[in-house]
Amino acid sequence: MMIKLTCAAAALLALSSAAAAEEADPYLWLENVEGEKALDWVRGQNERSLSDLESDARFEPMYEEALSVLTSDQRLALGQVHNGQVYNFWQDEDHKRGLWRRASVESYRAGSPEWETVLDFDALAAAEDRNWIRGSTVCLSPEYVHCMVELSDGGKDAGYWREFNTEEKAFVDGGFALDEAKSYVTWYDENTLIIGTDTGEGSLTSSGYPRTVQRLERGESIDDAPVIFEGEEGDVGEFTYVEHEENETHVIISRAVTFFESEYHYAKGDGEFEKLPLPLNTDYQGMLDGRAIFTLREDWTHNGDSFAQGTVVAYALTDGAVETVFESADNQSVDDVEIGKSNIIIQYLDDVSGAAVRITRTRDGVWKAKAIKLPENGVLAITSAGGGTDDAIFSFESMTIPDSLYYVTAKNKVEKIAQTKPFYDATGVVVEQRFATSADGTKVPYYIMGLDSVLKQGNAPTVQYGYGGFLVPILPVYYEDPSRPQHGALAGLMWVKRGGVLVISNIRGGSEYGSRWHQAALKENRQRGFDDFIAISEDLIETGVTSPEKLGAIGRSNGGLLMGAMLTQRPDLYGAIDIGVPLLDMKRYNKLLAGASWMGEYGNPDIPEEWAYISKYSPYQHLKAGEPYPKVLFYTSTKDDRVHPGHARKAAAKMSDLGYDFFYYENIEGGHGGTANQEQLAHRTALEWVYFARMLMGAAE
């Protein structure tokens, strides 16, 4: 018999459910991101923690050191070639929000680029009295005149999109525009966009990303734009790639079934989409001569031919023929694939060290690789390839060697065109790659960086960084991602030169050894990544590098989850733990912001069988009284619309009620990066290193 609830009864039931949830988790009110009660709690924690950390005599010098690196005009201007120009985004002390600028390839290649400002984001924010932070930029190739520019309010993932003309260096009056949403935009031609955006009920997946793909003509309302593809509500999202070749425009839509698994659908001549017969765990890389280029993240058999995971293949859209472009060895991992005008450049890792090849297809369908002779024993990155040319630009760096830029011609001639001046004196600093043995016997690499004299003396203040997830390799860089203060330049200046040691952990969950390294720590196997980090910590202690009271750990985002696991599983190993923009409440993570999109990584806590293994490590649920927890540092951002700030807030509040002391800092703006400009990043970086100095080195003299 069906029972119909009255409105009053339904309301009472909803109140009862809410009350039950509140009783089960008394800190749910802290998930109200902009709630006044929650923000009052945040302000109180900020005031308490900042007054303590900023009063340390080392804070101001560290802040100035961080700012000197983050705003230095000596940083390399990394750019991408488009139609004979090199485009670059630049931030410094005078341009906190940044400049989008360009220079001729000739001047850039000569090492003295003559920059022309295309768009000044500081001036735009001031003129419109908005807290604009630059988001993505998408331009129509190959001319690179018609562009869509994304503007984020305070650094959120969601943004507003506006049409911009690079010849006029101005936004287009009455041009294409999209309201704030987590939108995806591609150009079909100068009068047509292919978009995915929030158009109301049914247009988004449960992860909050576009579920429908629309074709938007110039002058047409989004409400009238036809839907050309529609995914499922349970998908992560639907993402479009438009490739322009001389005689044809190709449209491929990726239906992201999970974070790592995608179906690829190709628009045939009649406009209908055909599903390509590729395995789900495959990454689309681009198009060359009517062949779609993919990297396989799992083994695949097609028409009787077998292809191993880690192989780059070319799929002919005309007849479905598949050719092997590049096959990686067991100790290698394809890191980046870029499509040039007539060939392909692949950058890969070889035992976590960078290498690169150029691959050209012969007339008989054989792909031949030729090594590009770039520096060894460091980190390579393709900063530009394609853009109407077969020339490419690479960067090279290591933890002690500043970034260098190399121009590579279509004939593989290598020219060094620029190098960053050192941000600190690395005299006496050494870097070693070592291996630890994890709980299941797996050898796990890590890098250790410190003054030779400090390493020889032993028992040094040591900070160990880790991430271990989402196919992200953690590389020994000098200055690749300034939001991560553990990298060589900032850590060398602020920590190593003060007598500290830095450790970079290549734990499972990343892609240092390809997809197998990632898959080894997926879902029910998450503990393997945690065990790897613990094994490195124990190896550092056993070999005399440090001791538990002098060992700190640092991680952010997924690495923040790692830090939460270290806190609740092995607090005896650490004297300090820095937990940044973290995932901590794994019971509710899929209900908060973009969390549902990560169930391919962690599992679904709403399924009892999957919560059974997630519950074994979910840090928030494992916090309890009477443990030897160190005094941790939490940091997050109110404006983070990717990882909910409620994770850090609730864990800190729970620790407070359990009787533990901690530091807490929440930036009111800044998105998932945690900061909105270089000054804010310098401030947070100084807080982190002051924290470690306080906890591992003792009081300032």
ChimeraX attribute file (.defattr): number of C-alpha atoms within 10 A of each C-alpha:
attribute: neighborCount
match mode: 1-to-1
recipient: residues
	/A:1	3
	/A:2	4
	/A:3	5
	/A:4	8
	/A:5	10
	/A:6	9
	/A:7	9
	/A:8	9
	/A:9	11
	/A:10	12
	/A:11	12
	/A:12	12
	/A:13	13
	/A:14	12
	/A:15	12
	/A:16	12
	/A:17	12
	/A:18	13
	/A:19	13
	/A:20	12
	/A:21	13
	/A:22	13
	/A:23	11
	/A:24	10
	/A:25	13
	/A:26	14
	/A:27	18
	/A:28	17
	/A:29	15
	/A:30	22
	/A:31	17
	/A:32	14
	/A:33	19
	/A:34	13
	/A:35	12
	/A:36	11
	/A:37	12
	/A:38	19
	/A:39	17
	/A:40	12
	/A:41	14
	/A:42	20
	/A:43	16
	/A:44	13
	/A:45	19
	/A:46	18
	/A:47	12
	/A:48	14
	/A:49	18
	/A:50	15
	/A:51	10
	/A:52	12
	/A:53	19
	/A:54	17
	/A:55	11
	/A:56	18
	/A:57	13
	/A:58	21
	/A:59	22
	/A:60	16
	/A:61	13
	/A:62	23
	/A:63	23
	/A:64	15
	/A:65	19
	/A:66	28
	/A:67	22
	/A:68	17
	/A:69	22
	/A:70	25
	/A:71	19
	/A:72	15
	/A:73	15
	/A:74	14
	/A:75	20
	/A:76	18
	/A:77	17
	/A:78	17
	/A:79	20
	/A:80	21
	/A:81	23
	/A:82	23
	/A:83	17
	/A:84	17
	/A:85	19
	/A:86	24
	/A:87	23
	/A:88	18
	/A:89	19
	/A:90	20
	/A:91	21
	/A:92	20
	/A:93	16
	/A:94	9
	/A:95	16
	/A:96	18
	/A:97	24
	/A:98	21
	/A:99	21
	/A:100	19
	/A:101	20
	/A:102	24
	/A:103	21
	/A:104	19
	/A:105	20
	/A:106	14
	/A:107	14
	/A:108	20
	/A:109	19
	/A:110	14
	/A:111	14
	/A:112	12
	/A:113	16
	/A:114	13
	/A:115	16
	/A:116	13
	/A:117	14
	/A:118	20
	/A:119	20
	/A:120	17
	/A:121	21
	/A:122	20
	/A:123	14
	/A:124	14
	/A:125	15
	/A:126	11
	/A:127	9
	/A:128	9
	/A:129	9
	/A:130	14
	/A:131	19
	/A:132	22
	/A:133	23
	/A:134	22
	/A:135	17
	/A:136	14
	/A:137	17
	/A:138	18
	/A:139	21
	/A:140	19
	/A:141	21
	/A:142	14
	/A:143	13
	/A:144	17
	/A:145	18
	/A:146	20
	/A:147	23
	/A:148	27
	/A:149	22
	/A:150	24
	/A:151	25
	/A:152	22
	/A:153	21
	/A:154	23
	/A:155	26
	/A:156	26
	/A:157	21
	/A:158	22
	/A:159	24
	/A:160	19
	/A:161	25
	/A:162	20
	/A:163	22
	/A:164	25
	/A:165	18
	/A:166	18
	/A:167	10
	/A:168	10
	/A:169	13
	/A:170	12
	/A:171	17
	/A:172	16
	/A:173	10
	/A:174	10
	/A:175	14
	/A:176	23
	/A:177	18
	/A:178	18
	/A:179	14
	/A:180	18
	/A:181	20
	/A:182	18
	/A:183	20
	/A:184	21
	/A:185	25
	/A:186	23
	/A:187	24
	/A:188	22
	/A:189	15
	/A:190	14
	/A:191	13
	/A:192	16
	/A:193	20
	/A:194	23
	/A:195	26
	/A:196	28
	/A:197	23
	/A:198	22
	/A:199	14
	/A:200	8
	/A:201	6
	/A:202	14
	/A:203	20
	/A:204	25
	/A:205	21
	/A:206	22
	/A:207	22
	/A:208	21
	/A:209	25
	/A:210	28
	/A:211	27
	/A:212	25
	/A:213	25
	/A:214	20
	/A:215	20
	/A:216	22
	/A:217	19
	/A:218	12
	/A:219	11
	/A:220	12
	/A:221	11
	/A:222	18
	/A:223	11
	/A:224	11
	/A:225	15
	/A:226	13
	/A:227	15
	/A:228	15
	/A:229	19
	/A:230	17
	/A:231	20
	/A:232	18
	/A:233	19
	/A:234	16
	/A:235	24
	/A:236	31
	/A:237	29
	/A:238	27
	/A:239	24
	/A:240	21
	/A:241	20
	/A:242	21
	/A:243	20
	/A:244	17
	/A:245	15
	/A:246	6
	/A:247	5
	/A:248	10
	/A:249	13
	/A:250	18
	/A:251	19
	/A:252	22
	/A:253	21
	/A:254	20
	/A:255	24
	/A:256	22
	/A:257	21
	/A:258	20
	/A:259	17
	/A:260	19
	/A:261	19
	/A:262	24
	/A:263	20
	/A:264	24
	/A:265	19
	/A:266	19
	/A:267	17
	/A:268	14
	/A:269	8
	/A:270	6
	/A:271	10
	/A:272	11
	/A:273	17
	/A:274	13
	/A:275	14
	/A:276	14
	/A:277	12
	/A:278	17
	/A:279	18
	/A:280	19
	/A:281	20
	/A:282	22
	/A:283	20
	/A:284	18
	/A:285	18
	/A:286	19
	/A:287	24
	/A:288	20
	/A:289	13
	/A:290	16
	/A:291	18
	/A:292	21
	/A:293	25
	/A:294	21
	/A:295	23
	/A:296	24
	/A:297	24
	/A:298	17
	/A:299	14
	/A:300	18
	/A:301	11
	/A:302	13
	/A:303	8
	/A:304	7
	/A:305	9
	/A:306	10
	/A:307	19
	/A:308	14
	/A:309	20
	/A:310	25
	/A:311	21
	/A:312	26
	/A:313	22
	/A:314	23
	/A:315	22
	/A:316	17
	/A:317	17
	/A:318	9
	/A:319	7
	/A:320	15
	/A:321	12
	/A:322	18
	/A:323	19
	/A:324	16
	/A:325	22
	/A:326	19
	/A:327	18
	/A:328	18
	/A:329	13
	/A:330	12
	/A:331	12
	/A:332	21
	/A:333	28
	/A:334	28
	/A:335	24
	/A:336	15
	/A:337	22
	/A:338	20
	/A:339	23
	/A:340	22
	/A:341	16
	/A:342	15
	/A:343	18
	/A:344	24
	/A:345	25
	/A:346	23
	/A:347	21
	/A:348	25
	/A:349	25
	/A:350	19
	/A:351	15
	/A:352	24
	/A:353	18
	/A:354	24
	/A:355	24
	/A:356	25
	/A:357	20
	/A:358	22
	/A:359	20
	/A:360	17
	/A:361	15
	/A:362	9
	/A:363	7
	/A:364	6
	/A:365	11
	/A:366	13
	/A:367	19
	/A:368	13
	/A:369	17
	/A:370	12
	/A:371	13
	/A:372	18
	/A:373	13
	/A:374	19
	/A:375	15
	/A:376	13
	/A:377	15
	/A:378	20
	/A:379	23
	/A:380	27
	/A:381	20
	/A:382	22
	/A:383	16
	/A:384	22
	/A:385	23
	/A:386	22
	/A:387	22
	/A:388	17
	/A:389	18
	/A:390	20
	/A:391	20
	/A:392	23
	/A:393	24
	/A:394	22
	/A:395	24
	/A:396	24
	/A:397	26
	/A:398	24
	/A:399	25
	/A:400	25
	/A:401	20
	/A:402	22
	/A:403	24
	/A:404	19
	/A:405	25
	/A:406	22
	/A:407	21
	/A:408	20
	/A:409	14
	/A:410	16
	/A:411	10
	/A:412	18
	/A:413	12
	/A:414	17
	/A:415	15
	/A:416	17
	/A:417	15
	/A:418	19
	/A:419	19
	/A:420	17
	/A:421	15
	/A:422	16
	/A:423	24
	/A:424	18
	/A:425	12
	/A:426	19
	/A:427	10
	/A:428	11
	/A:429	19
	/A:430	15
	/A:431	17
	/A:432	10
	/A:433	14
	/A:434	14
	/A:435	16
	/A:436	21
	/A:437	17
	/A:438	21
	/A:439	14
	/A:440	9
	/A:441	9
	/A:442	13
	/A:443	15
	/A:444	19
	/A:445	20
	/A:446	24
	/A:447	19
	/A:448	22
	/A:449	24
	/A:450	27
	/A:451	21
	/A:452	13
	/A:453	12
	/A:454	20
	/A:455	20
	/A:456	12
	/A:457	12
	/A:458	16
	/A:459	20
	/A:460	21
	/A:461	28
	/A:462	34
	/A:463	30
	/A:464	24
	/A:465	27
	/A:466	27
	/A:467	28
	/A:468	31
	/A:469	26
	/A:470	21
	/A:471	21
	/A:472	17
	/A:473	25
	/A:474	21
	/A:475	23
	/A:476	29
	/A:477	23
	/A:478	26
	/A:479	28
	/A:480	19
	/A:481	10
	/A:482	19
	/A:483	18
	/A:484	17
	/A:485	23
	/A:486	29
	/A:487	25
	/A:488	27
	/A:489	29
	/A:490	28
	/A:491	27
	/A:492	28
	/A:493	18
	/A:494	26
	/A:495	24
	/A:496	23
	/A:497	19
	/A:498	16
	/A:499	17
	/A:500	24
	/A:501	27
	/A:502	24
	/A:503	27
	/A:504	25
	/A:505	27
	/A:506	30
	/A:507	31
	/A:508	34
	/A:509	30
	/A:510	25
	/A:511	26
	/A:512	30
	/A:513	27
	/A:514	26
	/A:515	22
	/A:516	20
	/A:517	22
	/A:518	25
	/A:519	21
	/A:520	17
	/A:521	24
	/A:522	21
	/A:523	17
	/A:524	18
	/A:525	16
	/A:526	23
	/A:527	21
	/A:528	21
	/A:529	27
	/A:530	26
	/A:531	20
	/A:532	29
	/A:533	30
	/A:534	21
	/A:535	20
	/A:536	25
	/A:537	26
	/A:538	19
	/A:539	18
	/A:540	22
	/A:541	18
	/A:542	11
	/A:543	11
	/A:544	15
	/A:545	22
	/A:546	24
	/A:547	22
	/A:548	20
	/A:549	18
	/A:550	24
	/A:551	26
	/A:552	28
	/A:553	26
	/A:554	26
	/A:555	24
	/A:556	26
	/A:557	21
	/A:558	21
	/A:559	22
	/A:560	26
	/A:561	28
	/A:562	31
	/A:563	30
	/A:564	31
	/A:565	23
	/A:566	23
	/A:567	26
	/A:568	20
	/A:569	18
	/A:570	14
	/A:571	18
	/A:572	15
	/A:573	23
	/A:574	25
	/A:575	24
	/A:576	28
	/A:577	29
	/A:578	26
	/A:579	29
	/A:580	28
	/A:581	30
	/A:582	28
	/A:583	28
	/A:584	31
	/A:585	22
	/A:586	23
	/A:587	17
	/A:588	15
	/A:589	23
	/A:590	21
	/A:591	15
	/A:592	18
	/A:593	17
	/A:594	19
	/A:595	22
	/A:596	24
	/A:597	25
	/A:598	18
	/A:599	18
	/A:600	17
	/A:601	21
	/A:602	25
	/A:603	20
	/A:604	21
	/A:605	20
	/A:606	12
	/A:607	9
	/A:608	11
	/A:609	12
	/A:610	15
	/A:611	18
	/A:612	12
	/A:613	18
	/A:614	22
	/A:615	17
	/A:616	13
	/A:617	22
	/A:618	21
	/A:619	25
	/A:620	24
	/A:621	17
	/A:622	17
	/A:623	19
	/A:624	15
	/A:625	13
	/A:626	9
	/A:627	14
	/A:628	15
	/A:629	25
	/A:630	20
	/A:631	17
	/A:632	26
	/A:633	23
	/A:634	23
	/A:635	25
	/A:636	31
	/A:637	28
	/A:638	23
	/A:639	27
	/A:640	26
	/A:641	21
	/A:642	18
	/A:643	24
	/A:644	27
	/A:645	26
	/A:646	27
	/A:647	26
	/A:648	31
	/A:649	29
	/A:650	21
	/A:651	20
	/A:652	23
	/A:653	18
	/A:654	20
	/A:655	19
	/A:656	12
	/A:657	11
	/A:658	14
	/A:659	12
	/A:660	19
	/A:661	15
	/A:662	17
	/A:663	20
	/A:664	23
	/A:665	24
	/A:666	25
	/A:667	20
	/A:668	19
	/A:669	22
	/A:670	25
	/A:671	26
	/A:672	25
	/A:673	23
	/A:674	26
	/A:675	25
	/A:676	26
	/A:677	22
	/A:678	23
	/A:679	19
	/A:680	18
	/A:681	23
	/A:682	26
	/A:683	19
	/A:684	22
	/A:685	26
	/A:686	27
	/A:687	26
	/A:688	25
	/A:689	24
	/A:690	26
	/A:691	26
	/A:692	28
	/A:693	25
	/A:694	16
	/A:695	21
	/A:696	22
	/A:697	18
	/A:698	12
	/A:699	11
	/A:700	11
	/A:701	6
